[in-house]
Amino acid sequence: MEQQTFKLDSDIAWNVFLINADMEFEREHVFPAIHTLRNASQVCSSWRDLIVSSPSLWARIINFDFLRGERWRKEVLNRTGSYSLSVRGGTADQEVVIPFLAENWLRIRSLTLSFVRSSSENFKKDTGLWNLLARPANVLESFQLSLRTTEFDYWAAQPIFSPPDFTFFHNQAPLLKSFSALGINSNIGADWAIQLRHLELSHPIPVHGLLEALSHLLLLETLLIKERGSHTIVHRDVEGSRPLPKIAVPRLKTIQISLRMDITPYMVFLAQIEPVYGRVLNFDARTGVFRYISDLQTISAASEVLSTYSNQAGLGASTEVTLDLNSFLLSFRALLPARREFCFSLESYPRFPMDDTFNKIFSALHPPIFHHVQMLNLCVHRKNCVPPTDPNFINFIASFSSLEILETDPTTLDYLLGLPKVVLKSAFPVLQEIKIDLVEDPEEVVPIRDFILSRMAFEVPISIVAITRSNWMTSESLGSLGEHVVVTVLITSERRR
């Protein structure tokens, strides 16, 4: 083995080690970078010499979840030399981590930590933590800190543990690019935030306060807001009638919002940001039984936001589209180049409050001609509120000029058969394959068969029908499709044991 490794150029080997010395991989908790680097150093003497003499590699992999032994922890730190440190930990002992950070604070480049205490008071009395976070952070580039307690209550507001007068980093973090702090009141309008590119917002803030703060973050590229529990993050202004300014955030390309409560303040907030072409909105509202989609004004605001942001996103470049319609759900997703995703999803149980909700929102989506979309995932439930003759739905269906694969279900195929004949004939002109996840009932075969035959009648035949799961269905279940009809039926059976 050692003879083979000698053949690998040392520069190439070092770059491989550098790629592996990355704690941002999704499976870091299973295959930690520190274990990978240590194992690589034990392959042969040349690799060991190269790795041990590379302090920049060790400085990137300080994961306290896998540095519980004091002797090994000190050895790894010694190997980092004087390089800036990347520190991580999700289950680490705070009594070990805080003194380490205090001793090495001026070297911390990236910090990703999660601390859990038994009560709020334990955090509030921890002067060591607050004194540390109040120190200047002149080399810090990425900061992610989550403070949680074991007494979590879904119905209670997210607790804030920081002292009332607390200020991050003594207002000095000139290199800070990425910031997230759960459980800490963060003044994102302060000087320490001015260089931010990526911001996750987790503390309550009124609409006007958020707009004012963002107006100063001219370098911001990504904004993430994710509600936890039953309390909103962006909330209505106490002075409901106060005028709100339009703001420009020219580099903001991605806004991702996931919420469970009132959508109204978010609609107000989004409407105040000046449009920028190429900006992608990922908005997912699951208000559920709380029914915070309550009136026509809210629906109108949502419609305007969808119209504005779908026009900005450049949906004509989409490569894959998903549309899900139900009496309680409207969800549109479009996969864009560079792994970006536009999403606008509203869910309200047991149903939306007004029958014309779908028309008002769906009419705001002005689909381009999806020249690049070869796959459409379409699910229209029986209890949806949009008839197949709806002009907006017809325009949507007519926009897929290059569609080759339709992922759907029997109910949706039956719905599509209700389209006007002239629309059904021209829809999906190059469609080759239908994918269906599950066929449970023999009656569901009928719309599948009828849809295939309709395509044949319009001289745009289907070549493949792929059914992922069925406990009973065979290719013969579709019956005779005609003497000259050739369709490949692929079925994956699930046998109950």
N, C-alpha and C positions, 0 to 999 in steps of 0.2 A: 504493500500500500504506500509506504514511504517513497519508494522509487517512482511510483506513478504521480504522486503529488509534486515531486520535484519538477515534473514537466510543465506544471502550471506556472505561468509567469507570476511573479510576486505582486505586480500591480493589479493583475486580473484577480488574483486570490484576495487581495485586500479589498477590492471593490465588491466582491461577493460577500465578504464579511461585513462590509459597510451596509449593504442592502439588508442583510439578516439582522443587523443591530438596530432594529426599528421597533419600538414598542407600540406603534400605531396600528399594526396589523390586527384584524378582527379577532384572531385566535391567540392573542398575546396571553390570555388567561390559561390557555391549554399548552401552548408552546412558547414560553417566555423567551425573549431575545437573549436574556442573560444565560439561560441554559444552552441555547444554540451556540452562543459564542464560546462558552466554557467547553462544550463538547468538541467544537472545532479545534480548540487549542490543544486537545488531547489526541488528535489524529496522528500527528507526526511532529518531530522536533522543529522542522522548518516553519510549520504553521504556528506552533507554540511560540517560537521566537518572534514571528511577525505580529501575532495577536497581543502577546504580553507587552511588546514594545510599542503598542499603538494606543496611547491613553485616550485619544478621541473616540475610539470604539467603546471603551468601557464607560466613558462619560455619558453615552447615549442610552444606557440600559439599567439605570438605578431603579429597579422595581422592588419596592419594599415587601410586596407580597411573597417574593422569593428570596429575600435577604433577611431572614429571621434570625439566623445565627450571627452573633456579634463578631466572631472571628472572621468569618467569610465576608461580612459586611465591611469590616475595616480593610480587608485585603482588596476588595473591589474598589473602594474609595481611593486607596493608595495607588491603584493602577490608573486612576483617572488623571493623575498629574495635576495640572492647573487649569484644565479645560472646563468650559461651561457645561453644566450638568442638566440632564433630562431626568426628572424624578416622577415616579408613578407609584400608586398604591390604592387598592380598593378595600382591603381587609386588614391593612397594617395597623400596628399599635401606635396610637397618637402619641403616647408617652415616649416612644422611640423616634418617631418621625420629626416632631416639632424641634427637639434639641438638635437633631441633625441639620434641619433647615436653618435654624438660627445660626449655627456655626458656619454654614456654607451659603448663606443667602446671597452674597454678592456674586456667586457663581451659578445661580439657578437660571437656566435658559428656558426650560419648559417644566411646568408643574401640573400634574393631573392626579388629584387625590380625592378620596371620599372618606369622611369620618362619620361614625355613628356613635352617639352617646345615649345613655338611658333616659335623659331628661334635658329639657331646654336650659335649665339652670346650670348644668355642667358645662355647656358651651359658653353661656353668658359670663361665668366666673373665670373662664380660662384666659387670664391676662397674657399668658405666654403666646397664645395663638394670635390675639389681637395686636399685641406689640410687634409680633413678627410681620403680620400683613400690613402694618402701618409704616414699615421701613421702606425707603426708596428701593426701587427694583430696576437698576440701570441696564441689566443685560437680559431681563425677562422678556420673552417673546410670546409665550403661550401660557395661559393661566386657566385651569379648570379645577374648581373646588366645590365639593358638595358636602353640606352639613345636614345630617338627618338624625332623628331620634327614633328609638324603638317604640315610642308612644304615639306613632302616626295615627291621625284621625282624618278619614276621608272628608268629613263634613267641616273640619276646622280649616281655617286659612293657613297657608304655608307660613310656619313661624319664621320670624327674623331674629337671629341670635346676636347680631352685632350690636355694640353699644350705640346709643343715639348719635353721638358725635364722631363716629368712626369714619375715617377717610382712608381709602386704599393708597398704599405705596407713597405716602407723604406727598401725593400728587405728582410723583416722578416715576414714570415708566416709559421712557422715550422710545423703546424698541417693541413695546407690547403690540402684538398683531391680533391675538385671539383671546377672548375673555368669556368665562362662564362662572357664575358664583351662585349656588343654591343655598338659601338660608342667610344671605348677607344683603343688607341694604346697600346697593351700589349706585353711586351717583355717576351715571354714564355721561353726564354733561361736564364732568370735571376734566382738568388738564391731562390726567393720566390716561384718559380714554381717547385722546385726540388722534392717535395713530392707528386705531383699531381697523382691521379688515374683516374680522369675523366676530360677531356678538351673539351670545345666547342670553336672552332676557328671562329672568325667573322671579323677580320681585315685583309687587304691585306698583303700577304707575298709571297716572291719568293720561288721556289722549294728548292733551296739550303739552304735558311734561315730556312725553316720548318724542313728539314732533320737535320740540325745542332742542332736546338733546341730539337727535339725529341730524338736525340742521348744521351741527358743528362737526359731525363725523363724515367729512368729505371723502375719506379714503375707504369707507365701509363698503364691503363687497357682499357679505352674507349676514342676514338677520334671521335668527331662529327664536321662535316663541312657542313653548310647549307647556300647556296647562297641566297641572297635576292636582288630583282631588277635585273639590267642588267650588273652588274660588278662582275668579278670573284674574289674569295678570294685567292686561290692558283694560282699564275700567273707564266708565263715563266720568266726565268732569262734573264736579259738584255744581259749578256754575254752568248749567247746561246750555245757556244761550250765548256764551262767550264766543267771539269769532275765532276761528282756527286758521292759521296761516298755511298757505301752500309751501312745501319745502322741496328743495332739490338735493338729491343724494346721487350724484351722477355716476358713481361707480358701483352702486348697489345693483347687483345682477341676480341675486337669489333672495327671496323672502319665503320663509317656511313657517307656517302657523298651524298648530294643532291645538284644538280647544274643545271644551266640554260644556261651556256655559254660554253666556250672552254673546252673540255674534255682532251686535250693533256697534259697540265701540271699535271693533276691528274694522268694520266696514267704513266707519268715519275716518279712522286712521289711514287706511289704505287709499281712500279717496283724496287725501291731502298730499300725496307724494307725486311730484311731477313725473310724467311718463318718461321712460328711457327704453329705446328699442333694444330688444335682447334680454330684458329683465324677465325672470321666470318666477311665477307665484306658485307655491305649493300650499294650498289652503284646505284643511281637513277639519270640518266642524261636525262633531257627533254630540248634539245636544240632548239626544235621548228623551227620557221621560221628563226632563226639565222644561221642554217646550219653549226654549228661548227664541225660536223663530216664530214670532207671535203675531205680526201684523203686516199689512200691505207695505208700510213704509220700510220695514226691515227687508222685505223681499225686493222692493224696488232698489234699495241701496246695494243689496247683493248682486242684483242684475247689472247695475252700473259698474260695480267693481269687476265682475266677470268680463264685461265688454271691454273695459279699459285694459285689463291685464292680459286678456287673450290676444288683443291687438298688438301689445308690446312683445309678446313671447316669440313671434315668428313661427307660428304653428305650421306654416307651409313646409318647414323642414322636418316635420315629425317623421319618425320611422316606424312607430307603433302607437295605436290609439285604443283606449278602453272607454266604453260608455255603459253605465249601469243605471237603469231607471226603475224606480219602484214608487209606491205611494208614499214611502217615507225616506226615499233616497234618490239623490241625483249626484252622480259621480262621473266626472270627465277627467281622463288622464291622457297625456301625450308625451311619449318618449322622444326627446330631442337629441341632436348630436352632442358629443362630449359628456354623455351620461347625465344630462340634465332632464328634469321631468316637470312639466306643467301639470298642476292638479287643482281642480276646484270640486270639492265634495261637500255636500250638505246632507245631514241625516237628522231626522226628527221623528221620534216615535210618539204615538202609534201611526201618525201620518202628518203630512204638512197641513198647516192650518187652513189653507184655502185651495179650492179646486184649480185655480189658475196659476198656482205657484210655478208649476213646470213651464207653462207658456211664458211667464214673465222672465224666468231665469234662462230657459233654453233659448229664447229669442235673442238673448245677449251674446250667445256664442255664434260668431260669424265664421263658420268654417271656411278655410281656403280650399283650394284643390290640393288634396294630399297626394302629391305626385310621388312621394318617396315611401308612403305607407304600404307595406305588403301584408301586414297582419292587423286585423281589427278584432278586439275582444268586445262583443256586443251581448248585453244581457238586459232584456226588457221583460219585466215581470207582469203577470196577469193583471195585477191591481195598479199598474201605472196609470197616470192621468193624461198621457199624450196619445191620441189616436194615431194610427199609421198614416192617416191622411193629413196630419198636421204639416203645414208648409215648412216649418223649421226643421222637423224631422226629415222630411223629404229632401231638403237642401243638404242636410248632413249626410244622408245615405248617398246622394248623388256626387259627393265630393271625393269619393275614393276611386280614382281612375286606374290605379295600379294594384289594387288589392288582389292578393293571391290566396291568402289563408284567412278564413273566418272562424274564430273561436266563439262558440255560442252554445245554446241549449235548445231542446225541442220547443219550449214555450216561445222563445224568440223567433224561431223559424216560422211558427204558426202566425206570429204577429207580423212578420215580414210579408207573408202571403196576403195580408190585408192591404198592402200598398196598392195604389192604382196600377193597373196593368202596364201602362206606358212607363211608369217609374220602375216597376219590378223588372221589366224587360231590359232597361238600360242600366240598372244598378250593377255594380261590380263586374265590369265587362271582361276582366281577365281572371276572375275567381276560379281557382283550381281545387281547393281543398276546404272541407268543413271539419273542424275539430269540436268534439262534444265530450265534456268531461264525464258525465254520468247519465245513463238511461236506466231508470228504475222501473218504469211501468210499460207494459206492452202497448198501451194507447199512445205513448210518446213516439212510437215508430211512425205513426201516420203523418205528422207534420214533416218528419225527416224525408220520408218517401215522397210526399207531395212537393216539397221544395226541390228535390232532385229532378222530379218529372217536369216541374215548371221551368227549370233551367234548360232542360232538353227541348221543351216546346219553343223556347225563345232562342234556341241554337247557341246557347252559351253553357255547355254541359260541365258538370262537376266530375273531376277525375278520382278524387279520394274522399272517403268519409272515414275519419278516425275517431273511434269511441274509446275513451280511456278506461272507463269502468262500467261493467255490466255483468250481473251474476247469471243472466239467462239468455242474453241476446247472441245470435249467430248471424253470419252474413246472409243466411236464407230468411231471416226475420223481416227483411225489407220487402220480401216477395218479388214477383216478376216486375222488372222495370222496363221491359220491352226487349224485343229481339236484338236491336242494334245498340242498346245502351250498355256501356262498359264502365263500371264504377268499382274501384278497389275499396273494399270495406275492411278496415283494420279494427279489431276489437280486442281489448285486454280484459279477460274475465277475472273476477274476484270470487273465489270459491270459499264459502264459509266452512270453517273447520269445527 
